[in-house]
Amino acid sequence: MMIEDVKLSIRHRAQRNYERQFDERNRVQTDGIVTLGRLTIESPNKNMGSEYVPSPGRLIEHAFAHLPPDLREYTFIDVGSGKGRILLHAALHDFKQIIGVEFAAELHAISKQNIAAFSAANKHHPPISGVLGDAIDFIIPDGKCVFFFYNPFGRPVMERVLENIAASYRQEPRKIYFMFLSLKHERGNDADANRELLERQAYLRPLKSWNANRGAWIKLQFGSHKLTMYETADAGNPIKRRQRGANGAAASHLE
């Protein structure tokens, strides 16, 4: 048990230092857990939402390295963007544009402040915008996309959001990537159920390179998290059913 405690201490210390330095360097404030109880949320799905827990930026940076080297045609969308930490990390890469979707007014306001401060500290970056509203009402952008989810809501909302993305893909078959992050031992919304919904999407497959290239140091730092990545299996054809084994598709993941 002592070894596990040491590992946990190393993880927390490394993450805190990295995120503190990121915030200080970019003059932003993205840290701190925020529960939804006292926030202004005009949505019938308020009870389906997860509290704001900032994503581990270094892990996401590691995951970005497994996306295409040229991201200039891709829109990055953080569904449940909170204070905007991952939007700012995405802005360090050459995306076409970056969009955050958040349904809590106070978190959306903090995100706007962080985007403004980040833009003042970093003169050259892709356009960043935030959308205040329910994720099920978000209009899926045309063109190639990268979607990021930090297990932001319960299965019924996740199902609706994925239906919207699938409908957009049917209308315009194209390359789409998904990144789904959760804590390994999630106590809130059912992360496994949401991940299962992604695995059931007929037009997606696990991103093979993600599992193959993960490093021991990354595993040591982020062993408490589970990140799965998916990509469209065939960007040129409409959705079709894939053959699956008895247990369904197994996604690559960090654990």
ROVEXNU-401797 format. One record per residue (C-alpha): x, y, z; residue in one letter. Coordinates in steps of 0.2 Angstrom, whole numbers, plus 2048, in hexadecimal, padded with zeros to 3 digits. Example, Ala and Ser with C-alpha at 12.3 -4.5 7.8 and 13.67 -1.06 7.14 Angstrom:
2
83E7EA827A8447FB824S
//
This chain:
255
800800800M80F80C803M81480A7F1I80380F7EBE80381E7F7D8148247F0V80E8227DEK7FE82C7E2L80983A7EBS81483B7DBI80583C7D0R7FD84A7DAH80D8547DCR8128537CAA8018577C4Q7FF8667D0R81086D7CBN80C86B7B8Y7FB8737B9E8018817C5R80F8867B9Q8038857AAF7F78917B3D80589D7B8E80D89D7A7R7FD8A179EN7F58AC7ACR7E68A27AEV7DD8987BCQ7D78877B7T7D987E7C8D7CD8797D5G7BE86D7D6I7AD8757D5V79D86C7D9T78D8717CFL7818747DDG7838867DER78688A7CCL77A8927C0T7758847B4I7668877A8E7648757A2S7588677A6P76885C7A6N7708647B5K76F8557C0N77884B7B3M7878567B3G7988527BCS7A185E7C7E7AF8687C0Y7C085F7C2V7CE8667B8P7D685A7ACS7E88557ADP7F08607A0G80085679ER7F684679AL7EC84F78DI7FB856785E802844784H7F283F77CA7F384E76FF803846769A7F9837762H7EE842757L7F2846745P802851744P7F885E73AD7E9864743L7E5874739R7D586C732E7CF866743Y7C386E74FT7C686A761F7B786976CI7B786777FD7A6861784V7A4866796G7B3873796S7B187A7A7G7BE8877AAK7C688479AG7D787B79ER7D686F790I7D187D783L7E1886788L7EB876786H7E3874775A7E8886770A7FA881771L7F7876762H7F387B750D7E0877750F7D4880744K7CA886753Q7C6881765I7B588176DI7B087E77FG79E879783V79987C795E78887D79EF78D8857AEA78C8987ACA79A89C7B9E7A688F7B2L7A38967A1H7A78A87A7A7B78A27AFI7BB89979FS7B98A9795K7C48B27A1Q7D18A579FN7D08A678CI7D38B878DA7E28B7798A7E98A978EF7E78B377ES7F08C2786A7FF8B778BA7FF8AD77BN7FD8B776BK7FC8AA75EH7F089C761H7E0894758P7CF89D75BP7C889876CI7B589A770S7A989477DG79788F77CV78C89078BL77E88378AG77987178BD784865782A77685C779I77186D771D78387076AF784871757I791865751I79E86F747P7A186A735D7B2863730G7BE858739K7BD85874CC7C585375CV7B985076BF7BE85077DF7B484A78BF7B984979EY7AA83F7A2N79F84E7A3P78E8477A5F7848387A7G78082A79AR76F832794P77784278FV787839788M77B82F77DE77383E776R783847773V78A83876AL77A837760E77D84975AN78F845755I78A83574CA77C83F742A78984C73DS79583E738Y78783672DR784847725Q79784A722E7A283A724P7B384172AR7C183E736K7BC840748I7C683C758Y7BF839769F7C883B77AM7BF834789F7C783779AL7C18317ABS7C882D7BCL7CB81B7BEK7C08197CDH7B28267C8E7A58287D5R79A8347CCG7938317BBN7958207B4D7A58227AAA7A58107A4D79481179DA799821793N7A881978DR79E80A788E79381577DL7A281B774L7A880A771E79780576AR79881375CQ79980974CA7A4816743Y7B1817751L7C080C755R7CD80E763P7DC81875EL7E980B75EK7F981675FS7F381D770W7F580D779N805808770A80F818775N80A81B787R81981D792G81D8167A4A81F8287AAW80E82D7A4I80681E7ACK80F8227BCL8088337BCQ7F68307B6F7F381F7BCG7E38257C5S7DC82B7B4H7D58217A5K7D6829794L7CF820784T7D1827773M7C7822763Y7C7827751E7BB825743T7BE81473AA7BB81A729D7B982D725A7B382A714G7A481F716N794821720P791818731I79080572FK7907F773CR7A17F0741R7A47DE745Q7A77DC758R7AD7CE764G7A27C7771A7A77D577DN7A67E3771G7B47EE76CA7C27F1778A7C9803778A7DB80777BS7DD80F78CH7E9816799L7E980B7A9E
//
